[in-house]
Amino acid sequence: MIEVNDIHKSFDNSHILKGVTTSFQKGKTNLIIGQSGSGKTVFLKCLLGLFTPEEGTISYDGKIYTDLTDEQKRDLRQEMGMVFQGSALFDSMTVEGNVKFPLEMFTKQSKSEMQDRADFVLKRVNLVDAHHKYPSEISGGMQKRVAIARAIVMNPKYLFCDEPNSGLDPKTAIVIDNLIKEITEEYNITTVINTHDMNSVMEIGEKILFLKDGLKAWEGSNKEIFKTDNETVTDFVYSSDLFKKVRQMYIEERN
């Protein structure tokens, strides 16, 4: 579980986060949404420990990040998995090499242990025959699955995803969404996803945090977001005809 209490973050004279308070539960897919410039990326980097808020606290299973020693912070970071926008795979490494990389960097496992773990996570993301291929030799959807495998190879407590569906076709995006949700539930991970994809909101948004101008404008589930009367949220969510129709369906069902 991650608990965020009244965090503020500024750069020069620009106040980006203006007192955000929320929490993200274990075993749930927690989504952060909002327009460009709303503070989503800065918020995610604060959760990752890359930025330190000037005010407020962030706690990981009861441990306040700023109270930890440098060694404890390093240990915590090793409990975090990250799926980057664009996958961020090493072009010069095979699929297997990319997945083994965190194990080689941060563990003292034997080669056979690393191999077993890499085999396991690649099988888990349905990539059993791609070990010796290079990123340039596989599709975008397969690259994303490699990125997920690498993110979970250290068996993290916390999984962060930055626009995981970026550049994917709608069908593949749904596959990636469902894979992230399955892994989250299966391993009881606290998963936080930064996204602009409203299909992801509909499919896997068990908890949604909506940021606007650095403030928490709304939070709730994917079922609740289609019922809310919050105009800030509805203006964002129903900017397309498709989601206007979805909202109308929910209203009709409710009546």
TIZA-431093 format. One record per residue (C-alpha): residue in three letters; z, y negated, x negated; residue number from 1. Coordinates in nm, 4 decimals. Example, Ala and Ser with C-alpha at 12.3 -4.5 7.8 and 13.67 -1.06 7.14 Angstrom:
# TIZA-431093
<r marmar="Ala" c3="0.7800" c2="0.4500" c1="-1.2300" kemi="1"/>
<r marmar="Ser" c3="0.7140" c2="0.1060" c1="-1.3670" kemi="2"/>
END
This chain:
# TIZA-431093
<r marmar="Met" c3="0.0000" c2="0.0000" c1="0.0000" kemi="1"/>
<r marmar="Ile" c3="-0.0821" c2="-0.3509" c1="-0.1187" kemi="2"/>
<r marmar="Glu" c3="0.1153" c2="-0.6458" c1="0.0160" kemi="3"/>
<r marmar="Val" c3="-0.0065" c2="-1.0026" c1="-0.0316" kemi="4"/>
<r marmar="Asn" c3="0.2375" c2="-1.2864" c1="0.0339" kemi="5"/>
<r marmar="Asp" c3="0.1221" c2="-1.6501" c1="0.0570" kemi="6"/>
<r marmar="Ile" c3="-0.1076" c2="-1.6535" c1="-0.2460" kemi="7"/>
<r marmar="His" c3="-0.2778" c2="-1.9704" c1="-0.3669" kemi="8"/>
<r marmar="Lys" c3="-0.5493" c2="-1.9931" c1="-0.6308" kemi="9"/>
<r marmar="Ser" c3="-0.7258" c2="-2.3013" c1="-0.7649" kemi="10"/>
<r marmar="Phe" c3="-0.9850" c2="-2.3792" c1="-1.0287" kemi="11"/>
<r marmar="Asp" c3="-0.9831" c2="-2.7348" c1="-1.1662" kemi="12"/>
<r marmar="Asn" c3="-0.9553" c2="-2.9499" c1="-0.8525" kemi="13"/>
<r marmar="Ser" c3="-1.0863" c2="-2.6844" c1="-0.6147" kemi="14"/>
<r marmar="His" c3="-0.8272" c2="-2.5037" c1="-0.3998" kemi="15"/>
<r marmar="Ile" c3="-0.9909" c2="-2.1653" c1="-0.3292" kemi="16"/>
<r marmar="Leu" c3="-0.7137" c2="-1.9560" c1="-0.1680" kemi="17"/>
<r marmar="Lys" c3="-0.4736" c2="-2.1505" c1="0.0510" kemi="18"/>
<r marmar="Gly" c3="-0.1804" c2="-1.9281" c1="0.1333" kemi="19"/>
<r marmar="Val" c3="-0.3215" c2="-1.5869" c1="0.2283" kemi="20"/>
<r marmar="Thr" c3="-0.0727" c2="-1.3285" c1="0.3575" kemi="21"/>
<r marmar="Thr" c3="-0.1776" c2="-0.9761" c1="0.4542" kemi="22"/>
<r marmar="Ser" c3="-0.1298" c2="-0.6071" c1="0.3734" kemi="23"/>
<r marmar="Phe" c3="-0.3550" c2="-0.3088" c1="0.3100" kemi="24"/>
<r marmar="Gln" c3="-0.2403" c2="0.0397" c1="0.4113" kemi="25"/>
<r marmar="Lys" c3="-0.2824" c2="0.3711" c1="0.2311" kemi="26"/>
<r marmar="Gly" c3="-0.5434" c2="0.6068" c1="0.3682" kemi="27"/>
<r marmar="Lys" c3="-0.7243" c2="0.3224" c1="0.5460" kemi="28"/>
<r marmar="Thr" c3="-1.0529" c2="0.1443" c1="0.4828" kemi="29"/>
<r marmar="Asn" c3="-0.9557" c2="-0.2223" c1="0.4543" kemi="30"/>
<r marmar="Leu" c3="-1.2463" c2="-0.4684" c1="0.4690" kemi="31"/>
<r marmar="Ile" c3="-1.2611" c2="-0.8319" c1="0.3586" kemi="32"/>
<r marmar="Ile" c3="-1.5336" c2="-1.0345" c1="0.5287" kemi="33"/>
<r marmar="Gly" c3="-1.6343" c2="-1.3996" c1="0.5450" kemi="34"/>
<r marmar="Gln" c3="-1.9141" c2="-1.6411" c1="0.4647" kemi="35"/>
<r marmar="Ser" c3="-2.0213" c2="-1.7257" c1="0.1108" kemi="36"/>
<r marmar="Gly" c3="-1.7612" c2="-1.9570" c1="-0.0395" kemi="37"/>
<r marmar="Ser" c3="-1.4822" c2="-1.8286" c1="0.1845" kemi="38"/>
<r marmar="Gly" c3="-1.2792" c2="-1.6994" c1="-0.1116" kemi="39"/>
<r marmar="Lys" c3="-1.3564" c2="-1.3251" c1="-0.0802" kemi="40"/>
<r marmar="Thr" c3="-1.4516" c2="-1.2699" c1="-0.4432" kemi="41"/>
<r marmar="Val" c3="-1.1603" c2="-1.4714" c1="-0.5808" kemi="42"/>
<r marmar="Phe" c3="-0.9247" c2="-1.2828" c1="-0.3492" kemi="43"/>
<r marmar="Leu" c3="-1.0579" c2="-0.9462" c1="-0.4674" kemi="44"/>
<r marmar="Lys" c3="-1.0210" c2="-1.0507" c1="-0.8326" kemi="45"/>
<r marmar="Cys" c3="-0.6615" c2="-1.1489" c1="-0.7627" kemi="46"/>
<r marmar="Leu" c3="-0.5992" c2="-0.8018" c1="-0.6201" kemi="47"/>
<r marmar="Leu" c3="-0.7515" c2="-0.6505" c1="-0.9354" kemi="48"/>
<r marmar="Gly" c3="-0.5247" c2="-0.8590" c1="-1.1587" kemi="49"/>
<r marmar="Leu" c3="-0.8193" c2="-1.0481" c1="-1.3084" kemi="50"/>
<r marmar="Phe" c3="-0.6924" c2="-1.3777" c1="-1.1651" kemi="51"/>
<r marmar="Thr" c3="-0.3262" c2="-1.4787" c1="-1.1364" kemi="52"/>
<r marmar="Pro" c3="-0.2334" c2="-1.6839" c1="-0.8267" kemi="53"/>
<r marmar="Glu" c3="-0.0417" c2="-2.0073" c1="-0.8924" kemi="54"/>
<r marmar="Glu" c3="0.1819" c2="-1.9327" c1="-0.5936" kemi="55"/>
<r marmar="Gly" c3="0.2726" c2="-1.6231" c1="-0.3950" kemi="56"/>
<r marmar="Thr" c3="0.2973" c2="-1.2552" c1="-0.4862" kemi="57"/>
<r marmar="Ile" c3="0.0911" c2="-0.9366" c1="-0.4765" kemi="58"/>
<r marmar="Ser" c3="0.2802" c2="-0.6056" c1="-0.4605" kemi="59"/>
<r marmar="Tyr" c3="0.1495" c2="-0.2526" c1="-0.5221" kemi="60"/>
<r marmar="Asp" c3="0.3682" c2="0.0059" c1="-0.3512" kemi="61"/>
<r marmar="Gly" c3="0.6615" c2="-0.2319" c1="-0.3755" kemi="62"/>
<r marmar="Lys" c3="0.6019" c2="-0.3461" c1="-0.7349" kemi="63"/>
<r marmar="Ile" c3="0.5308" c2="-0.7190" c1="-0.7716" kemi="64"/>
<r marmar="Tyr" c3="0.2487" c2="-0.7590" c1="-1.0223" kemi="65"/>
<r marmar="Thr" c3="0.3868" c2="-1.0685" c1="-1.1961" kemi="66"/>
<r marmar="Asp" c3="0.7227" c2="-0.8943" c1="-1.2509" kemi="67"/>
<r marmar="Leu" c3="0.5633" c2="-0.6113" c1="-1.4501" kemi="68"/>
<r marmar="Thr" c3="0.5577" c2="-0.5897" c1="-1.8285" kemi="69"/>
<r marmar="Asp" c3="0.2226" c2="-0.5896" c1="-2.0075" kemi="70"/>
<r marmar="Glu" c3="0.2502" c2="-0.2127" c1="-2.0507" kemi="71"/>
<r marmar="Gln" c3="0.3279" c2="-0.1633" c1="-1.6807" kemi="72"/>
<r marmar="Lys" c3="0.0299" c2="-0.3820" c1="-1.5896" kemi="73"/>
<r marmar="Arg" c3="-0.1969" c2="-0.1647" c1="-1.8073" kemi="74"/>
<r marmar="Asp" c3="-0.0601" c2="0.1466" c1="-1.6378" kemi="75"/>
<r marmar="Leu" c3="-0.1228" c2="-0.0080" c1="-1.2958" kemi="76"/>
<r marmar="Arg" c3="-0.4813" c2="-0.0975" c1="-1.3846" kemi="77"/>
<r marmar="Gln" c3="-0.5435" c2="0.2659" c1="-1.4731" kemi="78"/>
<r marmar="Glu" c3="-0.4435" c2="0.3521" c1="-1.1158" kemi="79"/>
<r marmar="Met" c3="-0.7252" c2="0.1292" c1="-0.9878" kemi="80"/>
<r marmar="Gly" c3="-1.0820" c2="0.2449" c1="-0.9298" kemi="81"/>
<r marmar="Met" c3="-1.3657" c2="-0.0052" c1="-0.8940" kemi="82"/>
<r marmar="Val" c3="-1.7124" c2="0.0247" c1="-0.7407" kemi="83"/>
<r marmar="Phe" c3="-1.9108" c2="-0.2766" c1="-0.8570" kemi="84"/>
<r marmar="Gln" c3="-2.1899" c2="-0.4516" c1="-0.6749" kemi="85"/>
<r marmar="Gly" c3="-2.5098" c2="-0.3041" c1="-0.8167" kemi="86"/>
<r marmar="Ser" c3="-2.3129" c2="0.0015" c1="-0.9396" kemi="87"/>
<r marmar="Ala" c3="-2.2866" c2="-0.1324" c1="-1.3008" kemi="88"/>
<r marmar="Leu" c3="-2.3716" c2="0.2014" c1="-1.4617" kemi="89"/>
<r marmar="Phe" c3="-2.4389" c2="0.2276" c1="-1.8360" kemi="90"/>
<r marmar="Asp" c3="-2.8154" c2="0.2697" c1="-1.8700" kemi="91"/>
<r marmar="Ser" c3="-2.7843" c2="0.4471" c1="-2.2047" kemi="92"/>
<r marmar="Met" c3="-2.5489" c2="0.7133" c1="-2.0638" kemi="93"/>
<r marmar="Thr" c3="-2.6295" c2="1.0067" c1="-1.8408" kemi="94"/>
<r marmar="Val" c3="-2.4711" c2="1.0426" c1="-1.4990" kemi="95"/>
<r marmar="Glu" c3="-2.2149" c2="1.2772" c1="-1.6520" kemi="96"/>
<r marmar="Gly" c3="-2.1488" c2="1.0353" c1="-1.9386" kemi="97"/>
<r marmar="Asn" c3="-2.0898" c2="0.7473" c1="-1.6983" kemi="98"/>
<r marmar="Val" c3="-1.8387" c2="0.9502" c1="-1.4999" kemi="99"/>
<r marmar="Lys" c3="-1.6564" c2="1.0757" c1="-1.8117" kemi="100"/>
<r marmar="Phe" c3="-1.6319" c2="0.7269" c1="-1.9627" kemi="101"/>
<r marmar="Pro" c3="-1.2927" c2="0.6296" c1="-1.8093" kemi="102"/>
<r marmar="Leu" c3="-1.1460" c2="0.9672" c1="-1.9083" kemi="103"/>
<r marmar="Glu" c3="-1.2599" c2="0.9222" c1="-2.2686" kemi="104"/>
<r marmar="Met" c3="-1.1266" c2="0.5672" c1="-2.2798" kemi="105"/>
<r marmar="Phe" c3="-0.7910" c2="0.6065" c1="-2.1108" kemi="106"/>
<r marmar="Thr" c3="-0.6778" c2="0.9714" c1="-2.1264" kemi="107"/>
<r marmar="Lys" c3="-0.6038" c2="1.2367" c1="-2.3858" kemi="108"/>
<r marmar="Gln" c3="-0.7651" c2="1.5166" c1="-2.1881" kemi="109"/>
<r marmar="Ser" c3="-0.9491" c2="1.7915" c1="-2.3702" kemi="110"/>
<r marmar="Lys" c3="-1.3281" c2="1.8089" c1="-2.3488" kemi="111"/>
<r marmar="Ser" c3="-1.3045" c2="2.1030" c1="-2.1103" kemi="112"/>
<r marmar="Glu" c3="-1.0605" c2="1.9145" c1="-1.8856" kemi="113"/>
<r marmar="Met" c3="-1.2908" c2="1.6127" c1="-1.8782" kemi="114"/>
<r marmar="Gln" c3="-1.5854" c2="1.8352" c1="-1.7968" kemi="115"/>
<r marmar="Asp" c3="-1.3990" c2="2.0050" c1="-1.5138" kemi="116"/>
<r marmar="Arg" c3="-1.2941" c2="1.6705" c1="-1.3678" kemi="117"/>
<r marmar="Ala" c3="-1.6440" c2="1.5233" c1="-1.3956" kemi="118"/>
<r marmar="Asp" c3="-1.7931" c2="1.8322" c1="-1.2330" kemi="119"/>
<r marmar="Phe" c3="-1.5385" c2="1.8089" c1="-0.9518" kemi="120"/>
<r marmar="Val" c3="-1.5963" c2="1.4438" c1="-0.8616" kemi="121"/>
<r marmar="Leu" c3="-1.9757" c2="1.4728" c1="-0.8880" kemi="122"/>
<r marmar="Lys" c3="-1.9641" c2="1.7677" c1="-0.6507" kemi="123"/>
<r marmar="Arg" c3="-1.7390" c2="1.5645" c1="-0.4207" kemi="124"/>
<r marmar="Val" c3="-2.0026" c2="1.2898" c1="-0.3918" kemi="125"/>
<r marmar="Asn" c3="-2.2783" c2="1.5500" c1="-0.3418" kemi="126"/>
<r marmar="Leu" c3="-2.4396" c2="1.5157" c1="-0.6839" kemi="127"/>
<r marmar="Val" c3="-2.4451" c2="1.8659" c1="-0.8276" kemi="128"/>
<r marmar="Asp" c3="-2.7761" c2="1.8603" c1="-1.0143" kemi="129"/>
<r marmar="Ala" c3="-2.7816" c2="1.5098" c1="-1.1620" kemi="130"/>
<r marmar="His" c3="-2.5448" c2="1.5483" c1="-1.4599" kemi="131"/>
<r marmar="His" c3="-2.8068" c2="1.4997" c1="-1.7295" kemi="132"/>
<r marmar="Lys" c3="-3.0201" c2="1.2376" c1="-1.5614" kemi="133"/>
<r marmar="Tyr" c3="-3.0062" c2="0.8691" c1="-1.6525" kemi="134"/>
<r marmar="Pro" c3="-2.9443" c2="0.5902" c1="-1.3978" kemi="135"/>
<r marmar="Ser" c3="-3.3104" c2="0.4854" c1="-1.4158" kemi="136"/>
<r marmar="Glu" c3="-3.4101" c2="0.8344" c1="-1.3057" kemi="137"/>
<r marmar="Ile" c3="-3.2153" c2="0.8393" c1="-0.9792" kemi="138"/>
<r marmar="Ser" c3="-3.2295" c2="0.6397" c1="-0.6552" kemi="139"/>
<r marmar="Gly" c3="-3.0110" c2="0.3432" c1="-0.5652" kemi="140"/>
<r marmar="Gly" c3="-2.8100" c2="0.5553" c1="-0.3248" kemi="141"/>
<r marmar="Met" c3="-2.7498" c2="0.8179" c1="-0.5939" kemi="142"/>
<r marmar="Gln" c3="-2.6468" c2="0.5453" c1="-0.8391" kemi="143"/>
<r marmar="Lys" c3="-2.3908" c2="0.4258" c1="-0.5878" kemi="144"/>
<r marmar="Arg" c3="-2.2520" c2="0.7780" c1="-0.5545" kemi="145"/>
<r marmar="Val" c3="-2.2231" c2="0.7999" c1="-0.9334" kemi="146"/>
<r marmar="Ala" c3="-2.0320" c2="0.4703" c1="-0.9260" kemi="147"/>
<r marmar="Ile" c3="-1.7955" c2="0.6138" c1="-0.6644" kemi="148"/>
<r marmar="Ala" c3="-1.7486" c2="0.9312" c1="-0.8696" kemi="149"/>
<r marmar="Arg" c3="-1.6636" c2="0.7226" c1="-1.1764" kemi="150"/>
<r marmar="Ala" c3="-1.4219" c2="0.5109" c1="-0.9713" kemi="151"/>
<r marmar="Ile" c3="-1.2253" c2="0.8137" c1="-0.8494" kemi="152"/>
<r marmar="Val" c3="-1.2400" c2="1.0268" c1="-1.1658" kemi="153"/>
<r marmar="Met" c3="-0.8949" c2="0.8996" c1="-1.2748" kemi="154"/>
<r marmar="Asn" c3="-0.7532" c2="0.9888" c1="-0.9323" kemi="155"/>
<r marmar="Pro" c3="-0.6653" c2="0.6266" c1="-0.8470" kemi="156"/>
<r marmar="Lys" c3="-0.4063" c2="0.5060" c1="-0.5986" kemi="157"/>
<r marmar="Tyr" c3="-0.6168" c2="0.1988" c1="-0.5235" kemi="158"/>
<r marmar="Leu" c3="-0.9940" c2="0.1792" c1="-0.4768" kemi="159"/>
<r marmar="Phe" c3="-1.1775" c2="-0.1544" c1="-0.4740" kemi="160"/>
<r marmar="Cys" c3="-1.5431" c2="-0.1900" c1="-0.3710" kemi="161"/>
<r marmar="Asp" c3="-1.7466" c2="-0.5083" c1="-0.4115" kemi="162"/>
<r marmar="Glu" c3="-2.0426" c2="-0.5102" c1="-0.1717" kemi="163"/>
<r marmar="Pro" c3="-2.0952" c2="-0.1315" c1="-0.2049" kemi="164"/>
<r marmar="Asn" c3="-2.4008" c2="-0.1374" c1="0.0246" kemi="165"/>
<r marmar="Ser" c3="-2.5814" c2="-0.4159" c1="-0.1583" kemi="166"/>
<r marmar="Gly" c3="-2.9496" c2="-0.3296" c1="-0.2034" kemi="167"/>
<r marmar="Leu" c3="-2.9345" c2="-0.0099" c1="0.0019" kemi="168"/>
<r marmar="Asp" c3="-3.1415" c2="0.0743" c1="0.3090" kemi="169"/>
<r marmar="Pro" c3="-2.9429" c2="0.1021" c1="0.6365" kemi="170"/>
<r marmar="Lys" c3="-2.9448" c2="0.4825" c1="0.6444" kemi="171"/>
<r marmar="Thr" c3="-2.8196" c2="0.5171" c1="0.2864" kemi="172"/>
<r marmar="Ala" c3="-2.5619" c2="0.2433" c1="0.3470" kemi="173"/>
<r marmar="Ile" c3="-2.4105" c2="0.4490" c1="0.6298" kemi="174"/>
<r marmar="Val" c3="-2.3918" c2="0.7526" c1="0.3996" kemi="175"/>
<r marmar="Ile" c3="-2.2049" c2="0.5471" c1="0.1369" kemi="176"/>
<r marmar="Asp" c3="-1.9713" c2="0.3999" c1="0.4008" kemi="177"/>
<r marmar="Asn" c3="-1.8838" c2="0.7435" c1="0.5319" kemi="178"/>
<r marmar="Leu" c3="-1.8314" c2="0.8796" c1="0.1803" kemi="179"/>
<r marmar="Ile" c3="-1.5899" c2="0.5990" c1="0.0939" kemi="180"/>
<r marmar="Lys" c3="-1.4007" c2="0.6547" c1="0.4196" kemi="181"/>
<r marmar="Glu" c3="-1.3811" c2="1.0323" c1="0.3641" kemi="182"/>
<r marmar="Ile" c3="-1.2497" c2="0.9906" c1="0.0092" kemi="183"/>
<r marmar="Thr" c3="-0.9985" c2="0.7291" c1="0.1234" kemi="184"/>
<r marmar="Glu" c3="-0.8533" c2="0.9610" c1="0.3860" kemi="185"/>
<r marmar="Glu" c3="-0.8776" c2="1.2776" c1="0.1750" kemi="186"/>
<r marmar="Tyr" c3="-0.6859" c2="1.1344" c1="-0.1216" kemi="187"/>
<r marmar="Asn" c3="-0.4720" c2="0.8849" c1="0.0734" kemi="188"/>
<r marmar="Ile" c3="-0.6037" c2="0.5925" c1="-0.1324" kemi="189"/>
<r marmar="Thr" c3="-0.5487" c2="0.2248" c1="-0.0542" kemi="190"/>
<r marmar="Thr" c3="-0.9121" c2="0.1148" c1="-0.0296" kemi="191"/>
<r marmar="Val" c3="-1.0211" c2="-0.2501" c1="-0.0155" kemi="192"/>
<r marmar="Ile" c3="-1.3874" c2="-0.3338" c1="0.0416" kemi="193"/>
<r marmar="Asn" c3="-1.5423" c2="-0.6771" c1="-0.0025" kemi="194"/>
<r marmar="Thr" c3="-1.8498" c2="-0.6851" c1="0.2237" kemi="195"/>
<r marmar="His" c3="-2.0893" c2="-0.8943" c1="0.4279" kemi="196"/>
<r marmar="Asp" c3="-2.2350" c2="-0.5867" c1="0.5995" kemi="197"/>
<r marmar="Met" c3="-2.1469" c2="-0.5911" c1="0.9687" kemi="198"/>
<r marmar="Asn" c3="-2.2626" c2="-0.2305" c1="1.0007" kemi="199"/>
<r marmar="Ser" c3="-1.9769" c2="-0.1402" c1="0.7660" kemi="200"/>
<r marmar="Val" c3="-1.7401" c2="-0.3340" c1="0.9912" kemi="201"/>
<r marmar="Met" c3="-1.8592" c2="-0.1330" c1="1.2908" kemi="202"/>
<r marmar="Glu" c3="-1.8557" c2="0.2035" c1="1.1130" kemi="203"/>
<r marmar="Ile" c3="-1.5425" c2="0.2053" c1="0.8963" kemi="204"/>
<r marmar="Gly" c3="-1.3476" c2="-0.1183" c1="0.9542" kemi="205"/>
<r marmar="Glu" c3="-1.0005" c2="0.0201" c1="1.0257" kemi="206"/>
<r marmar="Lys" c3="-0.8465" c2="-0.3055" c1="0.8981" kemi="207"/>
<r marmar="Ile" c3="-1.0510" c2="-0.6242" c1="0.8670" kemi="208"/>
<r marmar="Leu" c3="-0.9411" c2="-0.9457" c1="0.6999" kemi="209"/>
<r marmar="Phe" c3="-1.1621" c2="-1.2433" c1="0.7833" kemi="210"/>
<r marmar="Leu" c3="-1.1406" c2="-1.5332" c1="0.5369" kemi="211"/>
<r marmar="Lys" c3="-1.2706" c2="-1.8825" c1="0.6022" kemi="212"/>
<r marmar="Asp" c3="-1.2359" c2="-2.1718" c1="0.3594" kemi="213"/>
<r marmar="Gly" c3="-0.9668" c2="-1.9869" c1="0.1673" kemi="214"/>
<r marmar="Leu" c3="-0.7533" c2="-1.9159" c1="0.4734" kemi="215"/>
<r marmar="Lys" c3="-0.6877" c2="-1.6029" c1="0.6755" kemi="216"/>
<r marmar="Ala" c3="-0.8770" c2="-1.6846" c1="0.9935" kemi="217"/>
<r marmar="Trp" c3="-0.8245" c2="-1.3454" c1="1.1611" kemi="218"/>
<r marmar="Glu" c3="-0.7285" c2="-0.9837" c1="1.0997" kemi="219"/>
<r marmar="Gly" c3="-0.7499" c2="-0.6693" c1="1.3073" kemi="220"/>
<r marmar="Ser" c3="-0.9555" c2="-0.3516" c1="1.3542" kemi="221"/>
<r marmar="Asn" c3="-1.3268" c2="-0.3019" c1="1.4201" kemi="222"/>
<r marmar="Lys" c3="-1.2460" c2="-0.2391" c1="1.7866" kemi="223"/>
<r marmar="Glu" c3="-1.0426" c2="-0.5570" c1="1.8134" kemi="224"/>
<r marmar="Ile" c3="-1.3003" c2="-0.7770" c1="1.6417" kemi="225"/>
<r marmar="Phe" c3="-1.5463" c2="-0.7216" c1="1.9256" kemi="226"/>
<r marmar="Lys" c3="-1.2852" c2="-0.8261" c1="2.1808" kemi="227"/>
<r marmar="Thr" c3="-1.1431" c2="-1.1333" c1="2.0117" kemi="228"/>
<r marmar="Asp" c3="-1.1871" c2="-1.4808" c1="2.1585" kemi="229"/>
<r marmar="Asn" c3="-1.1368" c2="-1.6449" c1="1.8184" kemi="230"/>
<r marmar="Glu" c3="-1.4417" c2="-1.8715" c1="1.7974" kemi="231"/>
<r marmar="Thr" c3="-1.4438" c2="-1.8774" c1="1.4168" kemi="232"/>
<r marmar="Val" c3="-1.4765" c2="-1.4991" c1="1.4148" kemi="233"/>
<r marmar="Thr" c3="-1.7271" c2="-1.4739" c1="1.6981" kemi="234"/>
<r marmar="Asp" c3="-1.9520" c2="-1.7383" c1="1.5406" kemi="235"/>
<r marmar="Phe" c3="-1.9629" c2="-1.5280" c1="1.2238" kemi="236"/>
<r marmar="Val" c3="-1.9844" c2="-1.1815" c1="1.3773" kemi="237"/>
<r marmar="Tyr" c3="-2.2339" c2="-1.2616" c1="1.6523" kemi="238"/>
<r marmar="Ser" c3="-2.4782" c2="-1.4635" c1="1.4472" kemi="239"/>
<r marmar="Ser" c3="-2.7426" c2="-1.1967" c1="1.5209" kemi="240"/>
<r marmar="Asp" c3="-2.8802" c2="-1.0842" c1="1.8568" kemi="241"/>
<r marmar="Leu" c3="-2.7789" c2="-0.7242" c1="1.7803" kemi="242"/>
<r marmar="Phe" c3="-2.4084" c2="-0.8032" c1="1.7619" kemi="243"/>
<r marmar="Lys" c3="-2.4285" c2="-1.0316" c1="2.0632" kemi="244"/>
<r marmar="Lys" c3="-2.5512" c2="-0.7281" c1="2.2564" kemi="245"/>
<r marmar="Val" c3="-2.2690" c2="-0.5147" c1="2.1131" kemi="246"/>
<r marmar="Arg" c3="-2.0124" c2="-0.7724" c1="2.2221" kemi="247"/>
<r marmar="Gln" c3="-2.1630" c2="-0.7817" c1="2.5703" kemi="248"/>
<r marmar="Met" c3="-2.1314" c2="-0.4035" c1="2.5892" kemi="249"/>
<r marmar="Tyr" c3="-1.7620" c2="-0.4223" c1="2.5005" kemi="250"/>
<r marmar="Ile" c3="-1.7057" c2="-0.6942" c1="2.7608" kemi="251"/>
<r marmar="Glu" c3="-1.8816" c2="-0.4870" c1="3.0270" kemi="252"/>
<r marmar="Glu" c3="-1.6786" c2="-0.1763" c1="2.9358" kemi="253"/>
<r marmar="Arg" c3="-1.3554" c2="-0.3780" c1="2.9536" kemi="254"/>
<r marmar="Asn" c3="-1.4455" c2="-0.5085" c1="3.2981" kemi="255"/>
END
